[in-house]
Amino acid sequence: MGEEREKNRTNVTIYNQPYTIVGDESSEHIQEVAALIDTKMKELKHYNPYLDSTKLAVLTAVNIGNDYLSILKKLEDEKKDED
């Protein structure tokens, strides 16, 4: 069997809720991701004060997913332009 890497445990707070994230990434990286999500949730709540936490979390995921796919497409377009 392959060598097992020890997982990092990082405590974060996202939208006033505590979470323990376990994974291979550094604690600094996990904290940066958590801060991004927390900021985006607070921003979206500001513009949509009627949303409950579940809908707010889904809207945040959709927004971050959209940003991610837009960046991937931009990188793909730039790679095509280089060829």
C-alpha positions in Angstrom: 0.0 0.0 0.0 1.0 3.6 -0.5 2.3 5.8 2.2 -0.5 7.6 4.1 0.1 11.4 4.5 -1.1 12.9 7.8 -4.0 15.2 7.2 -4.0 18.8 8.4 -6.8 19.9 10.7 -7.7 23.6 10.6 -10.4 25.4 12.6 -12.1 28.2 10.7 -15.3 30.3 11.0 -17.5 30.8 8.0 -20.5 33.0 8.4 -20.3 32.9 12.2 -20.2 29.1 12.2 -17.2 27.1 13.4 -15.8 24.3 11.2 -12.9 21.9 11.4 -11.5 21.3 7.9 -9.4 18.2 7.4 -7.3 17.9 4.3 -3.9 17.8 2.6 -3.7 21.6 2.0 -1.8 23.9 4.4 -3.7 25.6 7.3 -2.9 28.9 5.6 -4.5 27.8 2.4 -7.6 26.5 4.2 -7.9 29.8 6.1 -7.6 31.7 2.9 -10.4 29.7 1.3 -12.6 30.1 4.4 -12.0 33.8 4.4 -13.0 34.0 0.7 -16.2 32.1 1.4 -17.0 34.1 4.5 -16.5 37.4 2.6 -18.6 36.3 -0.3 -21.5 35.1 1.9 -21.5 38.4 3.8 -21.4 40.3 0.5 -24.3 38.3 -0.9 -26.3 38.6 2.3 -25.9 42.4 2.2 -27.6 42.5 -1.2 -30.1 39.7 -0.4 -31.1 40.1 3.2 -34.1 37.8 2.9 -32.0 34.7 2.2 -31.8 32.0 4.8 -28.4 30.4 5.5 -29.0 27.4 3.2 -30.0 29.5 0.2 -27.2 31.9 0.9 -24.7 29.0 1.0 -26.0 27.7 -2.4 -25.9 31.2 -4.0 -22.3 31.6 -2.7 -21.3 28.2 -4.2 -22.9 29.2 -7.5 -21.1 32.5 -7.6 -17.7 31.0 -6.7 -18.3 28.2 -9.2 -19.1 30.8 -11.9 -15.9 32.7 -11.0 -13.9 29.4 -11.2 -15.4 28.4 -14.6 -14.8 31.9 -16.0 -11.2 31.8 -15.0 -10.7 28.4 -16.5 -12.3 29.6 -19.8 -10.0 32.7 -19.8 -6.9 30.5 -19.3 -8.1 28.1 -22.0 -8.6 31.0 -24.4 -5.2 32.5 -23.6 -3.6 29.1 -24.2 -5.3 28.9 -27.6 -4.0 32.3 -28.5 -0.4 31.2 -27.7 -0.6 28.2 -30.1 
